Amino acid sequence: MKASLRSYTFYPSLLVLGSFTVLALISDDLLLSVTQNIHEWLMSNFGWLYALSAFVLVILAFLLFFSPLAKLRIGGDSATPLLTRWKWCSITLCSSIAIGLLFFAAAEPIFFILTPPSSTSIEAMSKDSALFGLSSLFMHWSFTTYAIYAIPALIFAIAHYNLKMPFSISSAMNAALPIKMTSTVRQAIDSIALIALVAGMVASLGTGAMMLGGGIQRLFSVEVSPTMVGMLCVLVMAASAISAASGLLKGITFLSSWNARALMCLAFFILAIGPSSYIANSGVDALGHYLSNFVSESLNTGTVVEDSWARDWTLFFWANWFAWAPITAMFLGKISRGYTVREFLIFNFVVPSVFVIAWCSVFGGFSINVEMATQLLSQTLTQDGPGDVIWVMLEQLPGSTVVMAVFMVIAVISYITAADSAIDAISGICATSSLKSEVNSSPYYIKLLWGGVIAVIALTLTSTGGLDGLKMISTIGGFLGMVIVCFCASSLIRMALAYNGRDGSLKFSGAKNSIGAQEVANH
């Protein structure tokens, strides 16, 4: 089938993103004020839903692991894997880490050491605040995060490969629910998910580029201007678009495989030359604190105790992950053909979560060790911002210049490996040809086009200011993402309850999921 644009997904997305970009240029303060008010209203009225949804997704992921559905093979009994287990694992890991965790694994605990929740008895700059900071880092970046990604990804994979439904996140929503959706409705849902993701990508790219600029300034003693930061965004996004255009089995696989090894080697290196015993012991302490308080922290909105900490941090993180979840889920589902549901949960939920906890133990533990001994990082955070914390921390290591240079290269590659997978999924929902279950079915020009759009927006806003407003748009989009993910989870629950599992095939009679040839052609 000849590739063509899905008009109701592509053009509205460009129009809305372009309009917000122009508004950010005209008056970023106005955009930020409006979006901030909307965000606060959503948190005040639906904070309970963010908390409950995220918690239920974690429980659902564990229950599915031991359910009869766990034996189902994605794509059918005769389906062959697209990727080896190592390539699959490395792409899954690198497509979701991006650049944020690399910087905030060091900075986030310092935030919590300085300002622990006011409703607790934890004192700022105390050892208790250090333990709380590291365990909160686990909370915000590990199992809950990957449950938010994995559940919609799993039902999408089953819908697309087993039920032969269109390459649309809406397929995951009604795979096992009696909901009829027209082609226009499907495209509109994809457009909403696309807008939230691209806004988040631009904000993440701009913020990450500014953090990288701080490293360049420290390494080469040069003043990094906003224009230079913008150009760095363009270079990174150009590399991401080229990687995505080269296809899943070429650029994306190669970069992810290399980056996964580099991340592991860097973590082991920091553990070996840093305060190893402190890192290991603090990591175990924090893991115990995280697990023992998981339920209470997951279901905390801070309303009764009148403490905004949960909304400012935990629920804010959930909103961000929900914004990324629909499109990320489509990519993760796309690469999972040929594996069972249980294997999917291992490589998309368990393994990434365990890796993130190990990574946070190393970088968060080292960060806390430096802070409790010198107070350097809290001073840096207060004076220069969170982006400089990692660089000051790495300066405490022997051979710091080399370590910082290596870290910078890995950080750039980490963003590219996250962005190229997102661009691949974005281009997939913008082209009708991607309805086929092929590895690389969307045209190159759409991938390059979206890479260019994101680069131009990032260049414009980092050069002139305006990222904060766009970041809030992504967070607001997280509410819509949460609604989409809740439908996906409901569909998966209904499918799991109806699945008999005796013959390994998917026999589900309750859903109205048959897709006619004409609907597929027009999708």
matplotlib code that plots the C-alpha trace (Angstrom):
import matplotlib.pyplot as plt

x = [0.0, 1.3, 2.2, 0.0, -0.5, -3.3, -4.6, -6.5, -3.4, -0.7, -2.1, -3.9, -0.8, 1.4, -1.2, -1.5, 2.2, 2.9, 0.3, 1.7, 5.2, 4.1, 2.3, 5.4, 7.4, 4.9, 4.3, 5.8, 4.7, 1.1, 1.4, 3.0, 0.4, -2.5, -1.0, 0.1, -3.4, -4.8, -2.2, -2.9, -6.7, -6.1, -3.9, -6.4, -9.4, -7.9, -4.7, -6.5, -6.9, -3.2, -2.2, -4.7, -4.2, -0.4, -0.7, -3.2, -1.0, 1.9, -0.4, -1.8, 1.7, 2.6, -0.7, -0.5, 2.9, 1.3, -1.9, -2.8, -2.4, 1.3, 1.7, 0.2, 2.8, 2.5, 1.8, 0.6, 2.2, 4.2, 5.4, 9.2, 10.9, 12.0, 15.0, 17.2, 16.7, 19.8, 18.8, 15.2, 16.3, 18.7, 16.2, 13.5, 15.9, 17.3, 14.0, 12.7, 15.6, 16.4, 18.6, 16.5, 17.5, 21.2, 21.1, 18.3, 19.6, 22.2, 20.1, 16.8, 18.0, 19.5, 16.1, 14.6, 17.5, 16.9, 13.1, 11.5, 7.7, 6.5, 3.9, 6.6, 9.0, 12.0, 14.4, 16.2, 19.9, 19.5, 20.4, 16.7, 16.2, 19.0, 17.4, 14.0, 15.6, 17.1, 14.0, 11.9, 14.2, 13.4, 9.7, 9.7, 11.8, 11.4, 8.5, 5.6, 7.2, 7.6, 4.2, 2.7, 4.6, 4.3, 0.6, -0.6, 2.4, 1.3, -2.3, -1.3, 1.1, -1.7, -4.2, -1.8, -0.2, -2.7, -6.0, -4.6, -5.9, -4.6, -1.3, -3.1, -3.1, -6.9, -6.5, -5.2, -8.1, -10.9, -9.1, -11.3, -13.9, -17.2, -16.3, -16.8, -14.4, -14.4, -11.2, -11.5, -11.9, -8.8, -6.8, -7.9, -6.8, -3.4, -3.1, -3.7, -1.1, 1.3, 0.9, 1.6, 4.7, 6.2, 5.7, 7.5, 10.3, 11.0, 11.0, 13.2, 15.5, 15.8, 16.4, 18.9, 20.8, 21.1, 22.5, 24.9, 25.8, 26.8, 29.2, 30.7, 31.3, 33.0, 35.1, 36.2, 35.9, 33.7, 30.5, 27.6, 24.9, 21.2, 21.9, 24.6, 22.2, 19.6, 22.1, 23.0, 19.3, 19.3, 22.4, 21.0, 17.6, 19.1, 21.1, 17.9, 15.9, 18.6, 18.8, 15.0, 15.0, 17.7, 15.2, 14.7, 17.2, 20.0, 20.5, 18.1, 19.4, 23.0, 22.9, 20.7, 23.0, 26.1, 24.4, 23.2, 26.7, 28.1, 25.5, 26.4, 30.1, 29.8, 27.7, 30.2, 33.1, 31.5, 30.8, 34.4, 36.2, 33.6, 32.6, 31.6, 30.6, 28.5, 26.8, 25.9, 24.7, 22.7, 21.1, 20.0, 18.7, 16.8, 15.4, 14.0, 12.5, 11.0, 9.4, 8.1, 6.4, 5.4, 1.6, 1.4, 3.6, 1.8, -1.6, -0.5, -2.0, -1.2, -4.8, -5.7, -2.3, -2.4, 1.1, 1.6, 4.8, 3.1, 1.4, 4.6, 6.7, 5.2, 2.0, 3.9, 6.1, 3.1, 1.6, 4.8, 5.1, 1.4, 2.1, 4.9, 3.1, 0.7, 3.3, 6.1, 3.8, 3.2, 7.0, 7.5, 4.6, 5.9, 9.3, 7.8, 6.5, 7.4, 7.8, 5.3, 3.4, 5.6, 8.8, 7.3, 6.8, 10.3, 12.0, 9.6, 8.8, 11.1, 14.5, 14.3, 13.1, 15.8, 18.4, 17.1, 17.2, 20.8, 21.7, 20.0, 21.7, 25.1, 24.5, 22.0, 24.1, 27.3, 25.5, 24.2, 27.7, 29.3, 26.5, 26.6, 30.3, 30.7, 27.3, 28.7, 25.8, 23.1, 25.0, 25.3, 21.6, 20.6, 23.0, 23.3, 20.3, 19.9, 21.7, 25.1, 24.8, 26.0, 29.1, 30.1, 29.6, 31.7, 34.5, 35.0, 36.2, 39.8, 40.4, 37.2, 37.8, 37.9, 34.9, 32.9, 33.7, 32.6, 29.4, 28.6, 29.0, 26.8, 24.2, 23.9, 23.6, 21.0, 18.8, 19.3, 18.3, 15.1, 14.2, 14.8, 12.3, 9.8, 10.2, 9.7, 6.4, 5.3, 5.9, 4.1, 0.8, 1.1, 1.2, -1.3, 1.3, 2.2, -1.0, 0.9, 2.9, 6.2, 9.5, 9.9, 6.7, 6.6, 8.3, 11.6, 10.4, 7.9, 10.6, 12.9, 10.0, 9.1, 12.8, 13.0, 9.8, 11.0, 14.5, 13.0, 10.7, 13.5, 15.9, 13.3, 12.4, 15.8, 17.2, 14.5, 13.0, 9.7, 10.4, 8.5, 5.1, 5.6, 6.7, 3.4, 1.5, 3.1, 2.1, -1.5, -1.4, -0.5, -4.1, -5.4, -2.6, -3.8, -7.3, -6.0, -3.9, -6.8, -8.9, -5.9, -5.6, -9.4, -9.2, -6.2, -8.0, -11.1, -9.0, -7.0, -10.2, -11.7, -8.6, -8.7, -5.0, -5.5, -4.2, -2.0, -4.2, -6.2, -9.9, -11.8, -15.4, -16.5, -14.8, -15.9, -12.4, -12.9, -11.5, -12.8, -10.4, -12.0, -11.5, -7.9, -7.3, -8.9, -7.3]
y = [0.0, 3.4, 5.6, 8.6, 11.0, 10.6, 14.1, 14.3, 13.2, 15.1, 18.6, 19.3, 18.3, 20.7, 23.5, 23.2, 22.8, 25.8, 27.9, 27.2, 27.9, 31.3, 32.1, 31.1, 33.5, 36.4, 36.0, 33.0, 34.4, 34.4, 30.8, 29.7, 31.4, 29.8, 26.3, 26.5, 27.3, 24.5, 22.1, 23.1, 22.7, 19.2, 18.3, 19.7, 17.9, 14.8, 14.1, 11.1, 9.7, 10.2, 8.4, 5.6, 4.9, 4.7, 2.4, 0.1, -0.2, -1.5, -4.1, -5.1, -5.7, -8.1, -9.9, -10.4, -12.0, -14.9, -15.0, -17.4, -14.5, -14.6, -17.6, -15.8, -15.2, -11.7, -12.2, -15.8, -19.1, -19.0, -15.4, -15.0, -12.2, -9.1, -8.7, -10.8, -10.5, -8.3, -5.9, -5.9, -5.2, -2.4, -0.6, -0.9, 0.5, 3.3, 4.4, 5.3, 6.6, 9.7, 12.4, 13.2, 10.4, 10.9, 14.4, 14.1, 10.9, 13.2, 16.4, 15.1, 13.7, 17.1, 18.8, 16.5, 16.9, 20.6, 20.6, 17.3, 17.2, 19.6, 17.1, 14.7, 15.0, 14.8, 17.7, 19.4, 18.4, 15.5, 11.8, 11.0, 13.5, 11.8, 8.4, 9.9, 11.6, 8.4, 6.3, 9.0, 8.8, 5.1, 5.9, 8.4, 6.6, 2.8, 0.4, 2.8, 4.6, 1.4, 0.1, 3.3, 2.4, -1.4, -1.8, 0.2, -1.2, -4.7, -4.3, -2.4, -5.2, -7.8, -5.6, -4.8, -8.2, -10.7, -9.0, -7.2, -3.8, -0.5, 1.0, 3.5, 3.9, 3.7, 0.1, -0.6, 1.3, -0.8, -4.1, -5.8, -3.2, -2.8, 0.7, 1.6, 4.2, 5.7, 6.4, 10.2, 9.5, 7.2, 9.9, 12.5, 10.4, 9.8, 13.6, 14.4, 11.8, 13.2, 16.8, 15.8, 13.8, 16.4, 19.1, 16.9, 16.0, 19.7, 20.6, 17.7, 18.4, 22.1, 21.4, 18.6, 20.8, 23.5, 20.9, 19.8, 23.4, 23.6, 20.7, 22.3, 25.4, 23.6, 21.4, 24.0, 27.2, 28.9, 30.9, 28.9, 31.3, 30.4, 30.3, 27.7, 25.6, 25.9, 24.7, 21.8, 20.9, 20.9, 18.7, 16.2, 16.1, 15.7, 12.7, 11.3, 11.8, 10.2, 7.2, 6.8, 7.1, 4.4, 1.9, -0.2, -2.8, -0.3, 3.0, 2.5, -1.0, 0.0, 3.1, 1.5, -1.5, 0.7, 3.0, 0.3, -1.1, 2.4, 3.1, -0.1, 0.5, 4.0, 2.9, 0.2, 2.6, 5.2, 2.4, 1.2, 4.5, 6.2, 5.5, 1.9, 0.7, 3.9, 3.6, -0.1, 0.3, 3.5, 1.8, -1.1, 1.2, 3.2, 0.1, -1.1, 2.4, 2.5, -1.0, -0.6, 2.7, 2.0, 1.8, 4.9, 7.0, 5.8, 6.8, 10.1, 13.3, 15.5, 16.8, 15.9, 17.0, 20.1, 19.4, 20.1, 18.0, 15.0, 17.1, 19.1, 16.0, 12.5, 13.4, 15.8, 12.9, 10.7, 13.4, 13.6, 9.8, 9.6, 12.3, 10.1, 6.8, 6.5, 7.0, 5.3, 2.3, 2.1, 1.8, -0.7, -2.8, -2.6, -4.2, -7.0, -9.3, -13.0, -12.9, -14.1, -11.7, -12.9, -12.2, -8.8, -7.9, -9.1, -6.9, -3.9, -3.8, -5.8, -5.4, -1.6, -1.0, -3.0, -1.2, 2.2, 1.4, 0.3, 3.4, 5.7, 3.8, 4.6, 8.2, 9.2, 7.5, 9.2, 12.5, 12.2, 11.2, 14.3, 16.5, 15.2, 15.7, 19.1, 20.7, 21.5, 20.2, 22.0, 25.3, 24.4, 23.6, 26.9, 29.1, 27.4, 25.1, 21.3, 21.0, 21.8, 19.3, 16.3, 18.2, 19.3, 15.8, 14.3, 16.9, 15.1, 11.9, 11.2, 12.0, 14.1, 15.8, 12.5, 11.2, 14.3, 14.1, 10.5, 11.3, 14.1, 11.7, 9.1, 11.8, 12.9, 9.3, 8.6, 11.4, 10.3, 6.7, 8.0, 10.5, 8.2, 5.6, 8.4, 9.7, 6.2, 5.8, 9.4, 8.8, 5.5, 7.0, 9.7, 7.3, 4.8, 2.4, 1.7, -0.3, -3.3, -5.2, -4.4, -3.4, -0.1, 0.8, 4.6, 6.7, 8.3, 11.8, 11.8, 10.8, 13.5, 16.0, 15.4, 15.5, 18.9, 20.2, 19.3, 20.8, 24.1, 24.4, 23.6, 26.0, 28.8, 28.4, 27.8, 30.8, 33.1, 31.6, 29.8, 26.2, 26.4, 27.0, 24.2, 21.8, 22.6, 21.8, 18.4, 17.9, 18.9, 16.4, 13.9, 14.0, 13.0, 10.4, 9.0, 8.7, 6.8, 4.5, 3.8, 2.7, 0.5, -1.0, -1.7, -3.4, -5.5, -6.5, -7.6, -9.6, -11.3, -12.3, -13.8, -15.6, -19.4, -20.0, -23.7, -23.7, -20.6, -18.7, -15.6, -16.5, -13.5, -13.2, -10.2, -7.4, -5.7, -5.6, -6.9, -4.4, -4.4, -4.1, -0.8, 0.7, -0.4, 1.1, 4.4, 4.6]
z = [0.0, -1.0, 2.0, 2.6, 5.4, 8.0, 7.7, 10.9, 12.9, 11.0, 10.3, 13.6, 15.5, 13.4, 13.8, 17.5, 18.2, 15.9, 17.6, 21.0, 19.8, 18.5, 21.7, 23.7, 21.6, 21.9, 25.7, 27.5, 30.8, 29.6, 28.2, 31.4, 33.6, 31.7, 31.6, 35.2, 36.3, 34.3, 35.7, 39.3, 38.7, 37.3, 40.2, 42.8, 41.3, 39.8, 41.9, 43.3, 39.8, 38.9, 42.1, 41.9, 38.2, 38.5, 41.5, 39.8, 36.8, 38.9, 40.6, 37.2, 35.8, 38.6, 38.3, 34.6, 35.0, 36.8, 34.7, 31.9, 29.5, 30.3, 28.0, 25.0, 22.2, 20.6, 17.0, 17.3, 18.0, 14.8, 15.2, 15.1, 17.1, 15.3, 17.7, 19.8, 23.6, 24.0, 21.2, 22.5, 26.0, 25.1, 22.9, 25.6, 28.2, 26.0, 24.5, 27.9, 29.9, 27.7, 29.2, 32.3, 34.5, 33.8, 35.3, 37.9, 39.5, 41.1, 41.5, 42.7, 46.1, 46.8, 46.3, 48.9, 51.3, 51.2, 51.2, 52.5, 52.8, 55.5, 56.7, 57.9, 60.8, 58.5, 59.0, 56.1, 55.6, 58.0, 57.4, 57.3, 54.5, 52.6, 52.9, 51.9, 48.9, 47.5, 48.1, 46.4, 43.5, 43.2, 43.5, 40.7, 38.1, 38.5, 38.7, 38.5, 35.5, 33.6, 34.5, 32.9, 29.7, 29.8, 30.2, 27.2, 25.2, 25.9, 24.9, 21.8, 20.8, 21.2, 19.4, 16.5, 16.0, 17.3, 16.4, 13.3, 14.4, 13.0, 14.1, 16.5, 20.2, 19.9, 19.0, 22.5, 24.0, 22.4, 21.7, 24.3, 25.0, 23.0, 21.8, 18.2, 16.8, 13.3, 11.4, 12.3, 16.0, 15.9, 14.2, 16.6, 19.6, 18.0, 17.3, 21.0, 22.1, 19.5, 20.7, 24.3, 23.4, 21.0, 23.6, 26.1, 23.7, 22.9, 26.6, 27.5, 24.6, 25.5, 29.2, 28.4, 26.0, 28.6, 31.0, 28.4, 27.9, 31.6, 31.0, 27.9, 29.9, 32.7, 30.3, 27.8, 29.8, 27.2, 27.7, 26.3, 24.8, 24.3, 20.5, 21.1, 23.2, 20.4, 17.8, 20.1, 20.0, 16.2, 16.0, 18.5, 16.8, 13.4, 14.5, 16.1, 12.8, 10.7, 13.2, 13.0, 9.2, 8.9, 10.4, 13.5, 12.5, 11.7, 13.5, 16.4, 17.2, 16.8, 19.0, 21.7, 21.9, 22.2, 24.7, 27.0, 27.3, 27.9, 30.6, 32.4, 32.2, 33.5, 36.4, 37.3, 36.9, 39.3, 41.8, 41.6, 42.0, 44.1, 47.8, 46.9, 50.4, 51.0, 47.6, 48.2, 51.7, 51.0, 48.0, 50.1, 52.8, 50.3, 48.6, 51.9, 52.6, 49.1, 49.3, 52.8, 52.0, 48.4, 49.0, 51.2, 48.9, 45.8, 47.2, 48.8, 47.4, 50.4, 50.6, 54.2, 55.6, 53.4, 52.0, 48.3, 48.1, 46.5, 43.9, 43.2, 42.8, 42.6, 40.8, 38.6, 37.5, 36.9, 34.6, 32.6, 32.2, 31.2, 28.5, 27.0, 27.5, 24.5, 21.8, 23.7, 24.2, 20.4, 19.8, 22.6, 21.4, 17.8, 18.7, 20.9, 18.2, 18.7, 22.5, 25.1, 27.4, 30.3, 28.4, 27.5, 31.1, 32.1, 29.5, 29.6, 33.3, 35.5, 33.9, 33.2, 36.7, 38.3, 36.1, 37.1, 40.8, 40.4, 38.4, 41.0, 43.8, 42.2, 41.1, 43.8, 46.5, 45.4, 45.2, 48.8, 50.0, 48.4, 49.8, 53.4, 53.5, 51.7, 51.1, 47.6, 45.7, 47.6, 47.0, 43.3, 43.1, 44.8, 42.8, 39.4, 39.1, 38.9, 35.6, 37.2, 40.1, 38.1, 36.8, 40.3, 41.6, 38.8, 39.6, 42.9, 41.1, 40.1, 36.4, 36.5, 33.1, 31.3, 33.2, 32.5, 28.8, 28.6, 30.5, 28.1, 25.1, 26.8, 27.7, 24.0, 22.8, 25.5, 24.2, 20.6, 21.4, 23.2, 20.5, 17.5, 18.9, 19.6, 16.0, 14.7, 16.5, 15.6, 11.9, 12.2, 13.3, 10.7, 7.7, 6.5, 5.3, 8.9, 9.4, 8.1, 10.7, 9.2, 10.9, 9.2, 7.3, 7.6, 4.9, 5.6, 4.8, 7.6, 10.1, 8.8, 8.8, 12.4, 13.4, 11.7, 13.3, 16.8, 16.1, 14.8, 17.8, 20.2, 18.5, 18.6, 22.2, 23.6, 21.8, 22.9, 26.0, 26.3, 27.3, 30.6, 29.0, 26.5, 29.3, 31.1, 27.9, 27.9, 31.6, 30.9, 28.0, 30.7, 31.9, 28.5, 28.3, 31.6, 30.3, 27.2, 29.4, 31.7, 28.7, 27.6, 31.1, 31.2, 27.8, 28.9, 32.2, 30.3, 27.8, 30.6, 32.4, 29.3, 28.0, 28.5, 27.7, 27.0, 23.4, 23.5, 21.0, 21.6, 21.7, 22.9, 21.9, 24.0, 22.0, 18.9, 17.5, 14.0, 11.5, 8.0, 5.0, 4.0, 7.4, 7.4, 4.0, 5.0, 8.5]

ax = plt.figure().add_subplot(projection="3d")
ax.plot(x, y, z, "-o")
ax.set_aspect("equal")
plt.show()
